[in-house]
Amino acid sequence: MQPLVSIIMPSYNAEKTIAHSIESVLQQSYTNWELLITDDKSTDNTVNIINDYVAKDSRIKLFKNEQNLGAGGSRNHSIKEAKGRYIAFLDSDDLWLEHKLAVQIDYMQKNNTALSYTWYQKFGDEGDGGFVKPKLTVTYQQLLYSNIIGCLTAVYDAELLGKRFMPLIRKRQDMGLWLNILKDVDMAHGIPEILAKYRVDSGMTQNKLNILKWQWNFYREVVGLGVLKSLHYFIGYAVKGFIKYKK
């Protein structure tokens, strides 16, 4: 019997994209899932769109934040409500390919994997973009240099790990969660297949200095590193980011 997978989706003013994201879940060949959407005080038509799907499929559940908490807080609310053995993540503007869950859950069960991720493809309004193919294992120390785990591809085993939550910060919440898990397991494992599609967010890439500021604060305030260690990993992160950008 297929174990239950809890899919964690935050939403905020996603009326233009969330239907496509939900449809990519409905089209999964793996059918034993629940989709837990926590809306973060949307002011557009997002909630009405979600409610239409809730009315059609009992596996889809909607929760609403009383105040805006950001993506991390919204994801945590859904994780608290999750009943599945496996916790998977999909944002309200990204997509999964049809066999994403089937391939990944089969891999995790056969290999007793606590945390896994996959390759994925970028896309946007102008069509499909390049492939992102991270290396197939990553440890805690390696992840500090660069977050190679795409949130839309990640799944962790709550039976092995217990429920794990994201730090309540506005950015880098997913990296914080992966590091929390990697403190307790040797490594996360990647699956060398393109199983998801990441929507390129121009808003995230417009201000590189802000991204670097968030990363520095992440090392200091979330991971709790001293100045010298923070500087060490920060330089590594910046160099890897520059190389990725040049590619």
Protein Blocks (a to p, Z undefined) as FASTA:
>chain_A
ZZddddddddehillmmmmmmmmmmmpmblbdcdddddehiablmlmmmmmmmmmomkbc
cdddfbdebjmlmmmmmmmmpcbfbdcdddfkbccdfklmmmmmmmmmmnopabdcdddd
dddfkoccddddddfbdcfklmmmoccbcfklgccdfklnopadddddfbhklmmmmmmm
mmmpmbdcdddbdfbdcdddfklmmmmmlmmmmmmmmmmmmnopafklmmmmmmmmmmmm
mmmmmZZ
